[in-house]
């Protein structure tokens, strides 16, 4: 997952090749929600990963490697149900 701060955290999910975007995109209101999304996505938040995430948040952009369950991955492959809607 890559993320960038633009009046909230805009998150984009990528295939394993790190080039092919998945259709689902998410915009989060605050940093805590970004951390929660990373944790729910199976991101290993050991000390090094937390420091790396903190640095990315400080500079306003970055990425984390998620270990998704098959069900989570399938949801990301689907378009948002309503056109133009990005879940909070």
ABEGO torsion letter per residue (X at the ends): XBBBBBGEBBBBBBBAAGABBBABBBBBABAAAAAAAAAAAGBBBBAAAAAAAAAAAAAGBEBBBBBBBAAAAAAAABBBABBGBBBX
